[in-house]
Amino acid sequence: MAKIVIFGATGQTGVPLGQQALATGHEVVAFVRTPSKMEIQHERLMLVQGDVLNKADVEKAVTPDVDAVVSVLAPTKNGPREVLSQGADHIIAAMHAAGVERLIYMTGAGVTQPQDQPGVFDKFIKFMLKATAGDVLEHSEMAVQRVQASDMEWTVVRGPLLTNGEKRGQLRDG
C-alpha cells in the first residue's frame, strides 16, 4: 500500500479522507496545526505538527518514502488567506526536495478553467464567490495555477458541493 501525506487532515474533508485511506490499508501522514483536533487514532497514522506557511514544517512531512501528497487545505475564518497559494508553493517545493511526484489538490468549484463552459447558474455562483469571498477565490486560483505549472504528476479536484453525508460510493463529474 501507499504512504500518503494529507494537508488539511483535521478538516471536514481531511478527516473522512484519512479514514478512507487507512481503511483501505494505506499509511497516512497527517499534517496538522493542532494535533488535539485529530479525531482519528490508528497504528498507520502519523501526525506531523506544523504550519503550511512554514516551509521547514512542510518538509518534515514530505519525505522520500512518501508515494503521494493530497492537499485539502482550506482557510480558516480569521486565518491568513495565503495559506492556499503559499501553502501550494511550500508543498510543491517539499515534494521536489524529497523526489515525490504525485500531487492531488482539492479546490472549490469557483476555480474555473479555460475549457469550462459555464452556464447562467455557474456565472452567478462565480459572481457571488467574488463578492463574498474574493480573496479566498483569488488565492485558490493562484494555488491551482502553481500546481498546474509544476512538473508534478498532478490532479486538481474541484468540489462544488460537499454534503458531509454518508459515503454513497457515487461520484458525479462534469
Residue pairs with C-beta under 8 A, 6 or more apart in sequence:
1 24
1 25
1 26
1 27
2 26
2 27
2 67
2 68
3 26
3 27
3 28
3 29
3 65
3 66
3 67
3 68
4 21
4 26
4 27
4 28
4 29
4 66
4 67
4 68
4 69
4 70
5 28
5 29
5 31
5 48
5 61
5 62
5 66
5 68
5 69
5 70
6 14
6 17
6 18
6 21
6 28
6 29
6 30
6 31
6 70
6 71
6 72
7 14
7 31
7 52
7 58
7 61
7 69
7 70
7 71
7 72
7 73
7 87
7 91
8 14
8 31
8 71
8 72
8 73
8 74
9 15
9 17
9 18
9 28
9 30
9 31
9 32
9 38
9 72
10 30
10 32
10 33
10 34
10 37
10 38
10 39
11 72
11 73
11 74
12 162
12 164
13 72
13 74
13 106
13 159
13 162
14 30
14 72
15 39
15 40
16 167
17 70
17 72
18 28
18 30
18 40
18 45
19 40
20 167
21 28
22 28
22 40
22 42
22 44
22 45
25 44
26 44
27 44
27 45
27 46
28 42
28 44
28 45
28 46
29 46
29 47
29 48
29 61
29 66
30 38
30 40
30 45
30 46
30 47
30 48
31 48
31 50
31 52
31 57
31 58
31 61
32 38
32 47
32 48
32 49
32 50
33 49
33 50
33 51
34 49
35 47
35 49
38 47
48 57
48 60
48 61
49 57
50 57
50 58
50 60
50 61
51 57
52 58
52 73
52 83
52 86
52 87
52 90
52 91
53 80
53 82
53 83
53 86
53 87
53 90
54 90
55 90
55 93
55 94
58 87
58 90
58 91
58 93
58 94
59 93
59 94
59 97
59 98
61 94
62 69
62 91
62 94
62 95
62 97
62 98
62 100
63 98
64 98
64 99
64 100
66 98
66 100
67 100
67 102
68 100
68 102
68 103
68 104
69 91
69 95
69 100
69 102
69 103
69 104
70 103
70 104
70 105
70 106
71 87
71 88
71 91
71 103
71 104
71 105
71 106
72 106
73 83
73 84
73 87
74 84
75 81
75 83
75 84
75 136
75 139
76 83
81 135
81 136
81 138
81 139
82 139
83 139
84 107
84 136
84 139
84 140
84 142
84 143
85 139
85 142
85 143
85 146
87 143
88 105
88 142
88 143
88 144
88 146
88 147
89 146
91 103
92 103
92 146
92 147
92 150
92 152
94 100
95 101
95 103
95 152
101 152
101 153
102 152
102 153
102 154
103 147
103 150
103 152
103 153
103 154
103 155
104 154
104 155
104 157
105 143
105 144
105 147
105 154
105 155
105 156
105 157
106 156
106 157
106 158
106 159
107 140
107 143
107 144
107 156
107 157
107 158
107 159
108 129
108 137
108 140
108 158
108 159
108 160
109 125
109 158
109 159
109 160
109 161
110 125
110 126
110 129
110 137
110 140
111 137
111 140
111 141
111 144
111 156
111 158
112 118
112 126
116 122
118 126
129 137
130 137
144 156
147 154
147 156
148 154
148 156
